């Protein structure tokens, strides 16, 4: 649902790169490997580097799966779905020479800004909480609410950092291969033993912290935060990272891991850092695609796969496109969700009823509605006003609106659980054009509003355009309270409720992680216990997307691990 006002201008030229690709490349009838989905560039790059002639088939007109840049409002370029970068693994950044292929990142510091709705004290502006990499600045900010919290906050950060560092080896390796270790041939058992090495390293690194690690995996994030802190704004700000993208509340078990998942990031060798990509998130996809293409991979847009071809021997032999074109290959890798891969693309006749039932039980619940906004001026927050439309440090942060109280988050979650969009939604606002001027015309900005909680159906009914607009109006009304004048600055908006995220980007249920991330859908069980090694029941068909370990947001790791599985299998055929 897109609303443009009379202030929009004629659309600029768009899609030059993808039109060039369609015009100058011809798809072959035979490849060594086919990758379904433009988010599978990482797998394609490593397969091509390994000597397999590889092609990527993207169904849309634009590259990148959910990491795309689109000019959906004339003159404004949006990271339409994925909107910030962090969990891009360092070895992938280095191996694929992404800097050489045009990837430029603007680092954000400070990282988080939480304005408050209050009268202020003795005529002062309302309070706010800003957090970044400067320890002294963080303590000064937190001391506005609690001196005790300010003193222990560095210890809390160090605790999370130590847990995240210990489990980094698990991000870059497949889960332990239990079936091969217990029932395979001697060769397979030896290979399976090697898959346990990262887990052993993780355990050794954790050492005496194992109980704390177990707790953060299983506990509600509020149980942990309440033990460390007293002040409500600090706990609520930290709790947002425990529920972001997840249909859960800070009081639900498992929300602790979601927080840890979001602090595991690394960018430009800075631990826990998040940044904006110049030109939008599509430039990440384009850089990886450029690397893959430099080694000889073929990449195509507007090639919608209808079905995986399976031969009489039960092995994948290629794909059939929606237009009837058959493309043969030795292996097929799917960057689609497990649901799309097995319930829509793979012939039912080659999968057991038990397996299909298991796939149908994967949880894809999503709370997310993404609203992309074009504005002609920066939002000016009552809690941190700036003069003459100039950005302050807080404008480069993730701006947490309606997040100064954990009770607000809990109420918003419960409303969505009952089938109603939250009346006071949790909003994470980002303004990437503050650091990246290529995204908007001079004086204007692009804003991302990542909002929750919204159900897939509204009290059992489909979303209508009227519902979309009413929810966006509600979000804008809340932003207006924190930053008066915001609504009058809006030039246009693009509203993506969960069914839209599913339809446009192939995200089953609208889930940004390709599947929720509770304990029963992580590591050995992601997306199912029988699928945790990227191989499917169909020989030659592999998963390479975020539905596989290590989960959503860890850019490149599923593709890297899937490519290794393919190379190992072909080597021993």
C-alpha positions as CSV (number, residue, x, y, z in Angstrom):
1,X,0.0,0.0,0.0
2,X,1.7,3.2,-1.2
3,X,0.4,6.7,-0.6
4,X,1.9,9.6,-2.6
5,X,1.1,13.2,-2.0
6,X,1.0,15.9,-4.7
7,X,4.6,16.8,-3.8
8,X,6.1,13.7,-5.4
9,X,7.9,14.2,-8.7
10,X,8.3,12.1,-11.8
11,X,10.1,8.8,-11.1
12,X,13.8,8.8,-12.0
13,X,15.4,6.0,-14.1
14,X,15.4,2.8,-12.0
15,X,16.6,-0.7,-12.5
16,X,19.4,0.0,-14.9
17,X,21.6,-2.8,-13.6
18,X,18.9,-5.5,-13.7
19,X,17.8,-4.4,-17.2
20,X,21.4,-4.7,-18.3
21,X,21.6,-8.2,-16.9
22,X,18.4,-9.3,-18.6
23,X,19.6,-7.8,-21.9
24,X,23.1,-9.1,-22.0
25,X,23.0,-12.5,-20.3
26,X,21.4,-15.7,-21.7
27,X,20.4,-18.4,-19.4
28,X,21.9,-21.8,-20.2
29,X,20.1,-25.2,-20.1
30,X,22.7,-26.9,-17.9
31,X,24.6,-25.8,-14.8
32,X,26.5,-27.5,-12.1
33,X,24.5,-25.7,-9.4
34,X,21.3,-23.6,-9.4
35,X,20.5,-21.2,-6.5
36,X,16.8,-20.3,-6.0
37,X,16.4,-16.8,-4.7
38,X,18.6,-13.6,-4.9
39,X,19.5,-13.9,-1.3
40,X,21.6,-16.9,-2.1
41,X,24.5,-14.9,-3.7
42,X,26.9,-16.0,-0.9
43,X,26.3,-19.7,-1.7
44,X,26.7,-18.9,-5.4
45,X,29.9,-17.1,-4.9
46,X,31.6,-19.9,-3.0
47,X,30.3,-22.6,-5.3
48,X,31.6,-20.7,-8.3
49,X,34.9,-20.1,-6.6
50,X,35.0,-23.9,-6.0
51,X,34.7,-24.6,-9.7
52,X,31.0,-25.2,-10.1
53,X,29.3,-23.3,-12.9
54,X,26.5,-21.7,-10.9
55,X,23.4,-19.6,-11.7
56,X,21.2,-17.6,-9.3
57,X,17.5,-17.3,-10.2
58,X,15.7,-14.3,-8.6
59,X,11.9,-14.1,-9.2
60,X,11.7,-10.3,-8.7
61,X,13.0,-7.5,-10.9
62,X,15.5,-6.4,-8.2
63,X,18.4,-8.3,-6.6
64,X,18.8,-9.4,-3.0
65,X,15.8,-11.1,-1.5
66,X,14.9,-9.0,1.5
67,X,18.2,-7.0,1.3
68,X,17.1,-4.7,-1.5
69,X,17.1,-1.0,-2.4
70,X,14.0,0.2,-4.2
71,X,12.9,3.7,-5.3
72,X,9.3,3.1,-4.3
73,X,8.6,6.9,-4.0
74,X,10.2,9.0,-6.7
75,X,13.5,10.4,-5.8
76,X,13.8,8.4,-2.6
77,X,15.7,5.1,-2.3
78,X,14.7,2.8,0.5
79,X,16.1,-0.3,2.1
80,X,12.6,-1.6,1.7
81,X,12.8,-4.7,3.9
82,X,16.1,-5.3,5.7
83,X,17.4,-1.9,6.8
84,X,20.6,-2.1,8.9
85,X,23.8,-4.2,8.6
86,X,25.7,-6.0,11.3
87,X,25.8,-9.8,11.2
88,X,27.9,-10.1,8.0
89,X,30.6,-12.6,8.9
90,X,34.2,-11.1,8.7
91,X,35.6,-14.1,6.7
92,X,32.9,-13.7,4.1
93,X,33.5,-9.9,3.9
94,X,37.2,-10.7,3.3
95,X,36.9,-13.8,1.0
96,X,34.5,-12.2,-1.3
97,X,36.4,-8.8,-1.4
98,X,33.1,-6.9,-0.8
99,X,34.9,-3.6,-0.3
100,X,36.5,-4.0,-3.7
101,X,33.0,-4.8,-5.1
102,X,31.5,-1.5,-3.8
103,X,30.3,-2.2,-0.3
104,X,30.7,1.0,1.8
105,X,29.3,1.1,5.4
106,X,28.6,4.1,7.5
107,X,29.1,3.2,11.2
108,X,26.6,4.4,13.7
109,X,27.6,5.8,17.1
110,X,25.7,6.3,19.3
111,X,23.6,3.2,18.7
112,X,20.3,3.7,20.5
113,X,18.1,6.7,21.4
114,X,14.9,6.4,23.6
115,X,13.0,9.6,23.9
116,X,10.3,9.8,26.7
117,X,6.8,11.3,26.8
118,X,6.8,13.4,30.0
119,X,6.5,17.0,31.0
120,X,10.1,17.4,31.8
121,X,11.5,18.9,35.0
122,X,11.5,22.7,35.8
123,X,10.9,23.6,32.2
124,X,13.6,21.3,30.9
125,X,12.9,19.1,27.8
126,X,11.6,15.5,28.4
127,X,14.3,13.1,29.3
128,X,15.8,10.6,26.9
129,X,18.4,7.8,27.0
130,X,21.2,7.5,24.5
131,X,23.6,4.6,24.4
132,X,26.7,4.1,22.3
133,X,30.3,2.9,22.4
134,X,31.5,5.6,24.8
135,X,31.4,4.0,28.3
136,X,31.5,7.3,30.1
137,X,28.7,8.8,28.0
138,X,26.6,5.7,28.6
139,X,27.0,6.0,32.4
140,X,26.2,9.7,32.3
141,X,23.0,9.0,30.4
142,X,21.9,6.1,32.6
143,X,22.6,8.1,35.8
144,X,19.7,10.4,34.8
145,X,17.5,7.4,35.9
146,X,19.7,5.4,38.3
147,X,23.2,5.8,39.6
148,X,23.4,2.2,40.5
149,X,22.4,1.1,37.0
150,X,25.1,3.4,35.6
151,X,27.8,1.8,37.6
152,X,26.9,-1.8,36.7
153,X,26.1,-1.2,33.0
154,X,29.7,-1.8,31.8
155,X,29.7,-5.1,33.6
156,X,26.5,-6.1,31.9
157,X,27.8,-5.3,28.5
158,X,31.1,-7.2,29.2
159,X,29.0,-10.2,30.3
160,X,27.0,-10.2,27.0
161,X,30.1,-9.6,24.9
162,X,31.8,-12.6,26.5
163,X,28.9,-14.9,25.8
164,X,28.6,-13.6,22.2
165,X,32.4,-14.1,21.6
166,X,32.3,-17.7,22.9
167,X,29.5,-18.7,20.5
168,X,31.0,-17.0,17.4
169,X,32.6,-20.4,16.3
170,X,29.1,-21.8,16.1
171,X,28.0,-19.2,13.6
172,X,30.6,-20.2,11.0
173,X,30.1,-24.0,11.1
174,X,27.2,-26.4,10.6
175,X,25.7,-28.0,13.7
176,X,27.1,-31.3,15.0
177,X,26.2,-34.1,12.5
178,X,24.5,-36.4,15.0
179,X,23.1,-39.0,12.5
180,X,26.5,-39.5,10.8
181,X,28.3,-39.7,14.1
182,X,26.0,-42.5,15.3
183,X,25.0,-44.5,12.3
184,X,27.2,-43.6,9.4
185,X,30.2,-45.3,7.8
186,X,33.7,-44.9,9.4
187,X,34.5,-42.1,6.9
188,X,31.2,-40.3,7.8
189,X,31.8,-40.8,11.5
190,X,35.2,-39.2,11.3
191,X,33.8,-36.3,9.3
192,X,31.0,-36.0,11.9
193,X,33.5,-35.9,14.7
194,X,35.1,-32.8,13.1
195,X,31.7,-31.0,13.2
196,X,31.9,-31.2,17.0
197,X,35.0,-29.1,17.1
198,X,33.3,-25.7,17.1
199,X,30.9,-26.8,19.8
200,X,33.9,-28.0,22.0
201,X,35.6,-24.6,21.3
202,X,32.4,-22.8,22.4
203,X,32.2,-24.9,25.6
204,X,35.9,-24.2,26.4
205,X,35.5,-20.5,25.8
206,X,32.4,-20.3,28.0
207,X,34.0,-22.3,30.9
208,X,32.4,-21.2,34.1
209,X,29.9,-19.0,32.2
210,X,28.0,-22.0,30.8
211,X,25.2,-21.6,33.4
212,X,24.8,-18.0,32.5
213,X,24.8,-18.9,28.8
214,X,22.1,-21.5,29.5
215,X,20.1,-19.0,31.3
216,X,20.1,-16.4,28.6
217,X,19.2,-19.1,26.1
218,X,16.1,-20.2,28.0
219,X,15.0,-17.3,30.3
220,X,12.8,-14.3,29.7
221,X,14.9,-11.3,29.1
222,X,13.2,-9.5,31.9
223,X,14.4,-12.1,34.4
224,X,18.0,-11.2,33.5
225,X,17.4,-7.4,33.2
226,X,15.6,-7.2,36.5
227,X,18.5,-8.8,38.3
228,X,20.9,-6.3,36.8
229,X,18.9,-3.0,36.7
230,X,16.3,-0.9,38.4
231,X,15.5,1.9,35.9
232,X,12.5,1.3,33.6
233,X,13.8,3.3,30.5
234,X,17.1,1.3,30.5
235,X,15.3,-2.1,30.9
236,X,12.7,-1.3,28.2
237,X,15.4,-0.1,25.8
238,X,17.4,-3.3,26.2
239,X,14.3,-5.4,26.1
240,X,13.4,-4.2,22.6
241,X,16.4,-6.2,21.3
242,X,14.9,-9.2,23.0
243,X,11.6,-9.0,21.0
244,X,12.6,-7.3,17.8
245,X,11.2,-9.2,14.9
246,X,9.7,-11.8,17.2
247,X,6.1,-12.4,18.3
248,X,7.0,-12.6,21.9
249,X,7.2,-10.4,25.0
250,X,10.1,-9.6,27.3
251,X,8.5,-11.8,29.9
252,X,8.4,-14.9,27.6
253,X,11.1,-17.6,27.8
254,X,13.6,-17.4,24.9
255,X,13.5,-13.6,24.6
256,X,17.0,-13.6,26.2
257,X,18.5,-15.4,23.2
258,X,16.9,-12.9,20.7
259,X,18.8,-10.2,22.6
260,X,22.1,-12.1,22.5
261,X,21.5,-12.8,18.8
262,X,21.4,-9.0,18.1
263,X,24.6,-8.3,20.1
264,X,26.6,-11.0,18.3
265,X,27.2,-8.7,15.3
266,X,30.5,-7.4,14.0
267,X,31.1,-4.8,11.4
268,X,34.4,-3.3,10.2
269,X,36.1,-5.3,13.0
270,X,34.0,-3.5,15.7
271,X,32.1,-5.9,17.9
272,X,28.4,-5.4,18.3
273,X,28.3,-2.6,15.7
274,X,25.5,-1.8,13.3
275,X,25.7,0.4,10.3
276,X,24.0,1.8,7.2
277,X,25.1,0.7,3.8
278,X,25.7,3.5,1.2
279,X,23.0,3.2,-1.4
280,X,20.8,1.0,0.9
281,X,20.9,-2.6,1.8
282,X,20.6,-3.6,-1.9
283,X,24.2,-2.6,-2.2
284,X,25.2,-5.5,0.1
285,X,23.4,-7.9,-2.2
286,X,24.9,-6.2,-5.3
287,X,28.4,-6.4,-3.8
288,X,28.1,-10.2,-3.1
289,X,26.5,-10.7,-6.5
290,X,29.4,-8.7,-8.2
291,X,31.9,-11.0,-6.4
292,X,30.0,-14.1,-7.6
293,X,29.8,-12.8,-11.1
294,X,33.5,-11.9,-11.1
295,X,34.3,-15.6,-10.7
296,X,31.9,-16.6,-13.5
297,X,28.5,-17.0,-11.9
298,X,25.4,-16.1,-13.9
299,X,22.7,-14.1,-12.1
300,X,19.2,-13.5,-13.4
301,X,16.2,-11.5,-12.3
302,X,12.5,-12.2,-13.2
303,X,13.2,-16.0,-13.3
304,X,10.4,-17.4,-11.1
305,X,11.0,-21.0,-10.2
306,X,7.8,-23.1,-10.4
307,X,9.2,-26.5,-9.3
308,X,12.4,-28.4,-8.5
309,X,13.0,-31.2,-11.0
310,X,13.4,-34.6,-9.4
311,X,14.6,-37.5,-11.5
312,X,13.5,-41.2,-11.4
313,X,16.4,-41.8,-8.9
314,X,14.9,-39.4,-6.4
315,X,17.6,-36.8,-6.8
316,X,17.2,-33.1,-7.8
317,X,18.1,-32.5,-11.4
318,X,17.3,-28.8,-11.9
319,X,14.3,-26.6,-11.9
320,X,11.3,-25.6,-14.0
321,X,10.5,-21.9,-14.3
322,X,6.9,-20.5,-14.3
323,X,7.2,-20.0,-18.1
324,X,8.0,-23.7,-18.6
325,X,11.7,-23.4,-19.2
326,X,13.7,-26.3,-17.8
327,X,17.2,-25.7,-16.5
328,X,19.2,-28.8,-15.5
329,X,21.9,-29.0,-12.8
330,X,23.8,-31.4,-10.6
331,X,22.5,-29.7,-7.4
332,X,19.8,-27.2,-6.4
333,X,20.1,-24.8,-3.4
334,X,17.1,-23.0,-2.1
335,X,17.3,-19.6,-0.4
336,X,13.5,-19.7,0.0
337,X,12.1,-20.5,3.4
338,X,11.8,-24.2,4.2
339,X,8.0,-23.8,3.9
340,X,8.3,-22.5,0.3
341,X,11.0,-24.9,-0.6
342,X,9.2,-28.1,0.5
343,X,5.5,-27.2,0.3
344,X,5.5,-25.2,-2.9
345,X,8.7,-26.0,-5.0
346,X,9.4,-29.7,-4.2
347,X,7.0,-32.3,-5.7
348,X,4.9,-33.8,-2.9
349,X,5.4,-37.3,-4.3
350,X,9.1,-37.4,-3.3
351,X,8.5,-36.3,0.3
352,X,7.0,-38.5,3.0
353,X,3.8,-37.4,4.7
354,X,5.6,-37.4,8.1
355,X,8.2,-34.9,6.7
356,X,5.5,-32.6,5.3
357,X,3.7,-32.6,8.6
358,X,6.9,-31.6,10.3
359,X,7.5,-28.8,7.9
360,X,4.0,-27.6,8.4
361,X,4.8,-27.3,12.2
362,X,7.6,-24.8,11.7
363,X,6.7,-21.5,13.4
364,X,6.7,-18.4,11.1
365,X,4.7,-16.1,13.3
366,X,5.6,-12.4,12.7
367,X,4.7,-9.3,14.6
368,X,6.2,-6.9,12.1
369,X,4.8,-4.1,9.9
370,X,7.5,-2.1,8.1
371,X,6.6,1.4,7.0
372,X,9.0,3.3,4.7
373,X,8.6,7.1,4.8
374,X,9.8,9.9,2.6
375,X,9.9,13.3,4.4
376,X,11.0,16.8,3.6
377,X,12.6,17.5,7.0
378,X,14.1,15.6,9.9
379,X,11.9,14.7,12.8
380,X,12.7,17.1,15.7
381,X,12.3,15.3,19.0
382,X,11.0,17.2,22.1
383,X,13.5,15.2,24.2
384,X,16.5,16.3,22.0
385,X,15.6,19.3,19.9
386,X,17.9,20.5,17.2
387,X,18.0,23.9,15.4
388,X,17.6,24.6,11.7
389,X,16.8,21.1,10.7
390,X,20.3,19.9,11.5
391,X,20.8,16.3,12.6
392,X,22.0,15.5,16.1
393,X,23.9,12.4,17.1
394,X,20.7,10.8,18.1
395,X,19.4,10.9,14.5
396,X,21.8,8.3,13.4
397,X,20.6,5.8,16.1
398,X,17.9,3.3,16.3
399,X,15.3,5.5,17.8
400,X,13.0,3.6,20.1
401,X,9.5,5.1,20.3
402,X,7.0,3.8,22.8
403,X,9.8,2.0,24.5
404,X,10.4,3.8,27.8
405,X,8.3,1.3,29.7
406,X,8.3,-2.5,29.7
407,X,4.6,-2.5,30.5
408,X,4.0,-0.7,27.2
409,X,5.8,-3.5,25.3
410,X,3.8,-6.1,27.2
411,X,0.5,-4.5,26.4
412,X,1.3,-4.1,22.7
413,X,2.2,-7.8,22.5
414,X,-1.0,-8.9,24.2
415,X,-3.1,-6.9,21.9
416,X,-1.6,-8.5,18.8
417,X,-1.8,-12.0,20.5
418,X,-5.6,-11.4,20.6
419,X,-5.6,-10.5,16.9
420,X,-5.5,-6.8,17.1
421,X,-2.8,-4.4,15.9
422,X,-1.2,-2.7,19.0
423,X,-2.9,0.5,20.0
424,X,0.5,1.8,21.2
425,X,3.0,0.1,18.9
426,X,6.6,-0.5,19.6
427,X,8.5,1.5,16.9
428,X,12.1,1.4,15.9
429,X,12.9,4.4,13.7
430,X,16.0,4.8,11.6
431,X,17.0,7.7,9.4
432,X,19.9,6.4,7.2
433,X,19.9,9.4,5.0
434,X,21.5,11.4,7.9
435,X,24.7,9.5,7.2
436,X,24.1,8.5,3.5
437,X,23.1,11.5,1.3
438,X,22.6,9.3,-1.8
439,X,19.2,8.1,-0.6
440,X,17.1,11.3,-0.8
441,X,17.0,14.7,-2.5
442,X,18.8,17.5,-0.7
443,X,17.0,18.6,2.4
444,X,14.9,15.5,2.4
445,X,15.2,12.1,4.2
446,X,14.1,8.5,4.1
447,X,12.8,7.0,7.3
448,X,12.3,3.4,8.2
449,X,9.7,2.5,10.8
450,X,10.0,-1.1,12.0
451,X,6.9,-1.6,14.1
452,X,5.3,-4.2,16.2
453,X,3.0,-5.9,17.2
454,X,0.7,-6.6,14.3
455,X,-0.9,-10.0,13.6
456,X,-1.0,-11.8,10.3
457,X,-4.8,-11.6,10.3
458,X,-6.9,-8.9,12.1
459,X,-9.3,-10.8,14.3
460,X,-9.3,-13.7,11.8
461,X,-9.8,-11.5,8.7
462,X,-7.4,-10.4,5.9
463,X,-5.8,-6.9,6.0
464,X,-7.6,-4.4,3.8
465,X,-6.0,-1.2,2.4
466,X,-8.2,0.7,4.9
467,X,-6.7,-1.4,7.7
468,X,-3.1,-0.7,6.5
469,X,-3.7,3.1,6.3
470,X,-5.4,3.2,9.7
471,X,-2.5,1.3,11.4
472,X,0.0,3.6,9.7
473,X,-2.0,6.7,10.8
474,X,-1.8,5.3,14.4
475,X,1.9,4.9,14.2
476,X,2.3,8.4,12.8
477,X,0.2,9.8,15.6
478,X,2.5,8.3,18.2
479,X,5.6,9.6,16.4
480,X,4.0,13.0,16.2
481,X,3.8,13.1,20.0
482,X,7.5,12.6,20.4
483,X,8.4,14.7,17.4
484,X,5.7,17.4,16.6
485,X,5.6,18.3,12.9
486,X,6.5,14.8,11.7
487,X,3.2,14.2,10.0
488,X,3.3,17.4,8.1
489,X,6.8,16.5,6.7
490,X,5.6,13.3,5.1
491,X,5.8,13.1,1.3
492,X,4.9,9.5,0.9
493,X,4.8,6.1,2.6
494,X,5.0,2.4,1.9
495,X,3.1,0.1,4.3
496,X,4.1,-3.5,4.5
497,X,2.1,-5.7,6.9
498,X,3.0,-9.3,7.5
499,X,1.0,-10.7,4.5
500,X,2.8,-8.0,2.3
501,X,6.2,-9.1,3.5
502,X,5.2,-12.7,2.6
503,X,3.9,-11.9,-0.8
504,X,6.6,-9.5,-1.9
505,X,9.7,-11.0,-0.4
506,X,8.7,-14.6,0.0
507,X,8.9,-14.4,3.8
508,X,6.5,-17.0,5.0
509,X,4.2,-15.5,7.6
510,X,6.0,-12.2,7.1
511,X,8.8,-13.6,9.4
512,X,12.0,-11.7,8.8
513,X,14.2,-14.5,10.1
514,X,12.8,-17.2,7.7
515,X,11.3,-18.8,10.8
516,X,11.0,-17.9,14.4
517,X,14.0,-18.4,16.7
518,X,12.8,-20.1,19.9
519,X,15.1,-22.9,21.3
520,X,13.2,-25.6,19.4
521,X,14.1,-23.9,16.1
522,X,17.8,-23.2,16.7
523,X,21.1,-25.0,16.0
524,X,20.4,-28.8,15.8
525,X,16.7,-28.1,15.3
526,X,16.9,-25.4,12.7
527,X,14.6,-25.6,10.8
528,X,14.0,-29.2,11.8
529,X,16.3,-31.8,13.5
530,X,16.5,-33.7,10.2
531,X,17.4,-30.6,8.2
532,X,20.1,-29.0,10.4
533,X,23.0,-29.9,8.0
534,X,21.5,-28.0,5.0
535,X,20.7,-31.3,3.2
536,X,17.2,-32.2,2.4
537,X,15.5,-35.6,2.0
538,X,15.8,-35.1,-1.7
539,X,19.4,-35.9,-2.7
540,X,21.0,-32.9,-4.4
541,X,18.6,-30.4,-2.9
542,X,20.0,-28.1,-0.2
543,X,18.8,-25.2,2.0
544,X,21.0,-22.1,2.0
545,X,18.8,-19.4,3.5
546,X,18.1,-17.9,6.9
547,X,15.7,-20.7,7.8
548,X,18.9,-22.8,8.4
549,X,21.5,-22.5,11.1
550,X,22.6,-20.0,12.4
551,X,19.3,-18.2,11.7
552,X,18.0,-14.9,10.4
553,X,20.2,-11.9,10.1
554,X,23.5,-13.7,10.1
555,X,24.4,-12.7,6.6
556,X,26.3,-15.2,4.5
557,X,26.7,-18.0,7.0
558,X,23.9,-20.3,5.8
559,X,25.1,-19.9,2.2
560,X,28.7,-20.5,3.2
561,X,27.8,-23.6,5.1
562,X,25.5,-24.9,2.5
563,X,28.2,-24.5,-0.2
564,X,30.6,-26.5,1.9
565,X,28.0,-29.3,2.2
566,X,27.6,-29.3,-1.5
567,X,31.3,-29.4,-2.2
568,X,31.8,-32.2,0.3
569,X,29.0,-34.3,-1.2
570,X,30.2,-33.9,-4.8
571,X,33.7,-34.7,-3.8
572,X,32.7,-38.1,-2.4
573,X,30.3,-39.1,-5.2
